């Protein structure tokens, strides 16, 4: 299905057909040229999405509790020795935790990961999710985070390129840098809306 995504902050738009970007430009121009397509309006700005350099740390070394486990594990990710203890006690938790971790990454506008994933269930989850794999920077930006600083934006969208982007509820990129990736309201991978904020 062809979908036109547009943002309020600058009126930019991207036309997506299947897995690819078919047009870029001002919303008025694209809407006039494609009057019958579905339109998704988002607050903020449209970006090419983020690269998170901490793939192994977030998906293999952190336990992302199931909401049904809130009484036992709480609701925030668990790292360090406690995560290792949880995975050692029940290795089958690794894949399910990685699925929840991927959802957290999507909720932060992540469309690409860096770092070598070594655990087979985690690698399978990441590959099925549609995340792109990239080279890890020589120097990591700081502590492990879903919203690392500095944020690493992917190269710009291009007509004919993959429909892979994220929308953040901010006025401009400077505000995105200031407020971080938790301002994400939508993430699209392979033309599919994989995250939509409330």
KEMARLO-368802 format. One record per residue (C-alpha): residue in three letters; x negated, z negated, y. Coordinates in Angstrom, 1 decimal. Example, Ala and Ser with C-alpha at 12.3 -4.5 7.8 and 13.67 -1.06 7.14 Angstrom:
! KEMARLO-368802
NODE|type|px|pz|py
NODE|Ala|-12.3|-7.8|-4.5
NODE|Ser|-13.7|-7.1|-1.1
//
This chain:
! KEMARLO-368802
NODE|type|px|pz|py
NODE|Unk|0.0|0.0|0.0
NODE|Unk|-1.3|0.9|3.4
NODE|Unk|-1.5|-2.1|5.8
NODE|Unk|-2.4|-2.3|9.4
NODE|Unk|-4.1|-5.6|10.3
NODE|Unk|-4.3|-6.5|14.0
NODE|Unk|-5.5|-9.5|16.0
NODE|Unk|-4.1|-11.1|19.2
NODE|Unk|-7.4|-12.0|20.9
NODE|Unk|-8.6|-8.4|21.5
NODE|Unk|-5.9|-6.1|20.1
NODE|Unk|-8.3|-4.6|17.6
NODE|Unk|-6.9|-3.3|14.4
NODE|Unk|-8.0|-2.0|10.9
NODE|Unk|-6.0|0.3|8.7
NODE|Unk|-6.4|-0.5|5.0
NODE|Unk|-5.4|1.8|2.2
NODE|Unk|-6.1|0.4|-1.2
NODE|Unk|-9.7|-0.9|-1.3
NODE|Unk|-10.9|1.0|1.8
NODE|Unk|-10.8|1.0|5.6
NODE|Unk|-9.1|4.3|6.7
NODE|Unk|-9.1|3.7|10.5
NODE|Unk|-10.4|1.3|13.1
NODE|Unk|-9.4|1.1|16.8
NODE|Unk|-6.9|-0.4|19.2
NODE|Unk|-3.6|-1.5|17.7
NODE|Unk|-1.5|0.7|19.9
NODE|Unk|-3.3|3.8|18.9
NODE|Unk|-3.3|3.1|15.2
NODE|Unk|0.4|1.9|15.2
NODE|Unk|1.4|5.1|17.0
NODE|Unk|-0.5|7.3|14.5
NODE|Unk|0.9|5.4|11.5
NODE|Unk|4.4|4.1|12.4
NODE|Unk|5.7|3.5|8.9
NODE|Unk|2.9|1.2|7.6
NODE|Unk|3.2|-2.5|7.0
NODE|Unk|1.7|-4.6|9.9
NODE|Unk|0.1|-8.0|9.6
NODE|Unk|-0.5|-9.7|12.9
NODE|Unk|-3.1|-12.4|13.1
NODE|Unk|-4.1|-14.8|15.8
NODE|Unk|-7.8|-14.6|16.9
NODE|Unk|-10.4|-12.1|16.1
NODE|Unk|-11.2|-9.8|13.1
NODE|Unk|-14.7|-9.9|11.7
NODE|Unk|-16.5|-8.3|8.8
NODE|Unk|-16.5|-11.7|7.1
NODE|Unk|-19.2|-14.2|6.4
NODE|Unk|-22.1|-14.5|4.0
NODE|Unk|-22.6|-18.0|2.6
NODE|Unk|-26.2|-18.4|1.4
NODE|Unk|-25.3|-21.4|-0.8
NODE|Unk|-23.6|-19.8|-3.8
NODE|Unk|-25.2|-21.9|-6.5
NODE|Unk|-25.0|-25.2|-4.6
NODE|Unk|-21.3|-24.7|-3.8
NODE|Unk|-20.1|-23.2|-7.1
NODE|Unk|-22.5|-24.7|-9.7
NODE|Unk|-23.7|-28.0|-8.3
NODE|Unk|-20.5|-29.2|-6.6
NODE|Unk|-17.3|-30.3|-8.4
NODE|Unk|-14.2|-29.1|-6.6
NODE|Unk|-11.4|-31.5|-7.8
NODE|Unk|-8.1|-30.2|-9.0
NODE|Unk|-5.3|-31.6|-6.7
NODE|Unk|-3.8|-33.3|-9.8
NODE|Unk|-7.1|-35.3|-10.1
NODE|Unk|-6.8|-36.8|-6.6
NODE|Unk|-6.3|-40.3|-7.9
NODE|Unk|-9.5|-40.1|-9.9
NODE|Unk|-11.8|-37.8|-7.9
NODE|Unk|-10.2|-37.6|-4.5
NODE|Unk|-9.7|-34.2|-2.8
NODE|Unk|-13.1|-33.4|-1.2
NODE|Unk|-15.9|-31.6|-3.1
NODE|Unk|-18.3|-33.9|-5.0
NODE|Unk|-22.0|-33.1|-5.2
NODE|Unk|-25.2|-34.6|-6.4
NODE|Unk|-25.5|-36.9|-9.4
NODE|Unk|-21.7|-37.5|-9.6
NODE|Unk|-21.0|-33.8|-10.0
NODE|Unk|-23.7|-33.5|-12.7
NODE|Unk|-22.1|-36.4|-14.5
NODE|Unk|-18.7|-34.8|-14.4
NODE|Unk|-20.0|-31.4|-15.7
NODE|Unk|-22.1|-33.2|-18.4
NODE|Unk|-19.1|-35.1|-19.6
NODE|Unk|-16.9|-32.0|-19.8
NODE|Unk|-18.7|-28.6|-19.4
NODE|Unk|-15.4|-26.8|-19.5
NODE|Unk|-14.7|-28.1|-16.0
NODE|Unk|-17.4|-25.8|-14.5
NODE|Unk|-15.3|-22.6|-14.5
NODE|Unk|-12.1|-24.3|-13.2
NODE|Unk|-14.2|-26.0|-10.5
NODE|Unk|-15.8|-22.7|-9.5
NODE|Unk|-12.3|-21.1|-9.1
NODE|Unk|-11.3|-23.8|-6.7
NODE|Unk|-14.7|-23.5|-5.0
NODE|Unk|-14.1|-19.7|-4.5
NODE|Unk|-10.8|-20.5|-2.9
NODE|Unk|-12.5|-22.9|-0.5
NODE|Unk|-15.0|-20.2|0.3
NODE|Unk|-12.2|-17.7|1.0
NODE|Unk|-10.6|-20.3|3.3
NODE|Unk|-13.8|-20.3|5.3
NODE|Unk|-13.9|-16.5|5.7
NODE|Unk|-16.6|-16.0|3.1
NODE|Unk|-16.7|-12.5|1.6
NODE|Unk|-20.3|-12.5|0.3
NODE|Unk|-22.5|-15.0|-1.5
NODE|Unk|-26.3|-15.4|-1.8
NODE|Unk|-28.3|-17.2|-4.4
NODE|Unk|-28.6|-16.7|-8.1
NODE|Unk|-25.6|-18.0|-10.2
NODE|Unk|-26.9|-18.9|-13.6
NODE|Unk|-23.9|-20.5|-15.4
NODE|Unk|-22.0|-17.8|-17.2
NODE|Unk|-18.5|-19.3|-16.4
NODE|Unk|-19.3|-19.5|-12.7
NODE|Unk|-20.8|-16.0|-12.6
NODE|Unk|-17.7|-14.6|-14.2
NODE|Unk|-15.4|-16.4|-11.7
NODE|Unk|-17.4|-15.1|-8.8
NODE|Unk|-17.5|-11.5|-10.1
NODE|Unk|-13.7|-11.5|-10.8
NODE|Unk|-13.0|-12.9|-7.3
NODE|Unk|-14.4|-9.8|-5.6
NODE|Unk|-17.1|-11.6|-3.7
NODE|Unk|-20.1|-9.5|-2.9
NODE|Unk|-23.5|-10.7|-3.9
NODE|Unk|-26.4|-10.5|-1.4
NODE|Unk|-30.0|-11.4|-1.2
NODE|Unk|-30.7|-15.0|-0.3
NODE|Unk|-32.5|-15.5|3.1
NODE|Unk|-36.1|-16.7|2.8
NODE|Unk|-35.2|-19.6|4.9
NODE|Unk|-31.9|-21.4|4.5
NODE|Unk|-30.1|-22.2|7.7
NODE|Unk|-29.5|-26.0|7.1
NODE|Unk|-27.5|-28.3|4.8
NODE|Unk|-25.2|-26.9|2.2
NODE|Unk|-21.9|-26.2|3.8
NODE|Unk|-18.7|-24.0|3.5
NODE|Unk|-19.4|-23.4|7.2
NODE|Unk|-23.2|-23.1|7.4
NODE|Unk|-25.0|-23.0|10.8
NODE|Unk|-25.8|-20.5|11.9
NODE|Unk|-23.0|-18.4|10.6
NODE|Unk|-24.1|-15.1|9.0
NODE|Unk|-21.7|-12.3|9.7
NODE|Unk|-21.9|-9.1|7.6
NODE|Unk|-22.4|-5.7|9.2
NODE|Unk|-19.5|-4.2|11.0
NODE|Unk|-16.5|-2.5|9.3
NODE|Unk|-16.7|1.3|8.9
NODE|Unk|-14.1|4.0|8.1
NODE|Unk|-14.4|4.8|4.4
NODE|Unk|-16.1|1.5|3.8
NODE|Unk|-14.8|-1.4|1.8
NODE|Unk|-11.7|-3.3|3.1
NODE|Unk|-13.5|-6.6|3.3
NODE|Unk|-13.1|-8.8|6.3
NODE|Unk|-12.0|-12.2|7.7
NODE|Unk|-9.8|-13.2|10.6
NODE|Unk|-10.6|-16.4|12.6
NODE|Unk|-8.2|-18.1|15.1
NODE|Unk|-10.7|-18.1|18.0
NODE|Unk|-10.9|-16.2|21.2
NODE|Unk|-14.3|-14.6|20.6
NODE|Unk|-17.4|-14.8|18.5
NODE|Unk|-18.9|-17.5|20.7
NODE|Unk|-16.0|-19.8|20.0
NODE|Unk|-16.3|-19.0|16.3
NODE|Unk|-19.9|-20.1|16.4
NODE|Unk|-18.9|-23.3|18.2
NODE|Unk|-15.9|-24.2|16.1
NODE|Unk|-17.1|-22.9|12.7
NODE|Unk|-15.6|-21.1|9.7
NODE|Unk|-12.8|-23.6|9.2
NODE|Unk|-10.9|-21.6|11.8
NODE|Unk|-10.3|-18.8|9.3
NODE|Unk|-6.7|-17.7|9.0
NODE|Unk|-7.1|-14.7|6.6
NODE|Unk|-9.6|-13.2|4.2
NODE|Unk|-9.3|-9.8|2.7
NODE|Unk|-11.4|-8.5|-0.3
NODE|Unk|-11.0|-5.1|-1.8
NODE|Unk|-7.9|-4.6|0.3
NODE|Unk|-6.3|-7.7|-1.1
NODE|Unk|-5.3|-10.7|1.0
NODE|Unk|-7.1|-13.4|-1.0
NODE|Unk|-6.6|-16.2|1.6
NODE|Unk|-3.9|-16.8|4.2
NODE|Unk|-3.9|-19.9|6.3
NODE|Unk|-0.7|-21.9|6.9
//
